[in-house]
Amino acid sequence: MSSTTDKIKGLANEAVGNVKQGIGNVTGDAKLQAEGVAQETKGEAQQAAGKVKDGVKDAADTVKSKL
């Protein structure tokens, strides 16, 4: 996956996770709340992976330009 794809999927998972948590809070559904937390955490990890990929690419581009 590209860094942009990781970031977009991460944002989507965070958003869906937040919605699930909200619905779980309103309805008192602890399972849905937990699913929301897990999905939000997955989204945060996906975004972090995208940022790391960007950093690695930037570092590689810097090295290439200096050679």
DOPA-978744 format. One record per residue (C-alpha): residue in three letters; x, y, z; residue number from 1. Coordinates in nm, 3 decimals. Layout:
% DOPA-978744
+------+---------+---------+---------+------+
! resn !       X !       Y !       Z ! resi !
+------+---------+---------+---------+------+
!  ALA !       X !       Y !       Z !  NUM !
...
+------+---------+---------+---------+------+
This chain:
% DOPA-978744
+------+---------+---------+---------+------+
! resn !       X !       Y !       Z ! resi !
+------+---------+---------+---------+------+
!  MET !   0.000 !   0.000 !   0.000 !    1 !
!  SER !   0.115 !   0.351 !  -0.068 !    2 !
!  SER !   0.155 !   0.605 !   0.208 !    3 !
!  THR !  -0.146 !   0.799 !   0.080 !    4 !
!  THR !  -0.362 !   0.487 !   0.078 !    5 !
!  ASP !  -0.254 !   0.405 !   0.432 !    6 !
!  LYS !  -0.343 !   0.755 !   0.549 !    7 !
!  ILE !  -0.683 !   0.755 !   0.376 !    8 !
!  LYS !  -0.777 !   0.411 !   0.509 !    9 !
!  GLY !  -0.654 !   0.519 !   0.851 !   10 !
!  LEU !  -0.875 !   0.827 !   0.850 !   11 !
!  ALA !  -1.173 !   0.619 !   0.740 !   12 !
!  ASN !  -1.116 !   0.360 !   1.012 !   13 !
!  GLU !  -1.081 !   0.632 !   1.273 !   14 !
!  ALA !  -1.404 !   0.795 !   1.161 !   15 !
!  VAL !  -1.601 !   0.469 !   1.159 !   16 !
!  GLY !  -1.450 !   0.378 !   1.495 !   17 !
!  ASN !  -1.562 !   0.707 !   1.643 !   18 !
!  VAL !  -1.914 !   0.658 !   1.509 !   19 !
!  LYS !  -1.930 !   0.307 !   1.654 !   20 !
!  GLN !  -1.813 !   0.437 !   1.990 !   21 !
!  GLY !  -2.075 !   0.711 !   1.984 !   22 !
!  ILE !  -2.356 !   0.474 !   1.895 !   23 !
!  GLY !  -2.233 !   0.229 !   2.156 !   24 !
!  ASN !  -2.235 !   0.504 !   2.419 !   25 !
!  VAL !  -2.587 !   0.615 !   2.331 !   26 !
!  THR !  -2.730 !   0.263 !   2.319 !   27 !
!  GLY !  -2.525 !   0.126 !   2.609 !   28 !
!  ASP !  -2.373 !  -0.140 !   2.380 !   29 !
!  ALA !  -2.032 !  -0.214 !   2.533 !   30 !
!  LYS !  -1.939 !  -0.450 !   2.249 !   31 !
!  LEU !  -1.997 !  -0.180 !   1.987 !   32 !
!  GLN !  -1.797 !   0.067 !   2.197 !   33 !
!  ALA !  -1.507 !  -0.179 !   2.213 !   34 !
!  GLU !  -1.525 !  -0.242 !   1.838 !   35 !
!  GLY !  -1.513 !   0.133 !   1.785 !   36 !
!  VAL !  -1.205 !   0.172 !   2.004 !   37 !
!  ALA !  -1.033 !  -0.113 !   1.819 !   38 !
!  GLN !  -1.117 !   0.030 !   1.479 !   39 !
!  GLU !  -1.005 !   0.378 !   1.579 !   40 !
!  THR !  -0.675 !   0.236 !   1.704 !   41 !
!  LYS !  -0.632 !   0.045 !   1.377 !   42 !
!  GLY !  -0.687 !   0.370 !   1.188 !   43 !
!  GLU !  -0.429 !   0.552 !   1.396 !   44 !
!  ALA !  -0.178 !   0.275 !   1.324 !   45 !
!  GLN !  -0.252 !   0.291 !   0.951 !   46 !
!  GLN !  -0.194 !   0.665 !   0.949 !   47 !
!  ALA !   0.131 !   0.623 !   1.138 !   48 !
!  ALA !   0.245 !   0.362 !   0.885 !   49 !
!  GLY !   0.171 !   0.607 !   0.604 !   50 !
!  LYS !   0.374 !   0.877 !   0.775 !   51 !
!  VAL !   0.665 !   0.638 !   0.825 !   52 !
!  LYS !   0.655 !   0.544 !   0.457 !   53 !
!  ASP !   0.664 !   0.913 !   0.368 !   54 !
!  GLY !   0.962 !   0.964 !   0.595 !   55 !
!  VAL !   1.152 !   0.672 !   0.445 !   56 !
!  LYS !   1.078 !   0.794 !   0.092 !   57 !
!  ASP !   1.189 !   1.147 !   0.180 !   58 !
!  ALA !   1.511 !   1.016 !   0.334 !   59 !
!  ALA !   1.580 !   0.800 !   0.028 !   60 !
!  ASP !   1.516 !   1.096 !  -0.203 !   61 !
!  THR !   1.757 !   1.310 !   0.002 !   62 !
!  VAL !   2.028 !   1.045 !  -0.021 !   63 !
!  LYS !   1.972 !   1.007 !  -0.396 !   64 !
!  SER !   1.998 !   1.381 !  -0.452 !   65 !
!  LYS !   2.331 !   1.394 !  -0.270 !   66 !
!  LEU !   2.488 !   1.115 !  -0.476 !   67 !
+------+---------+---------+---------+------+
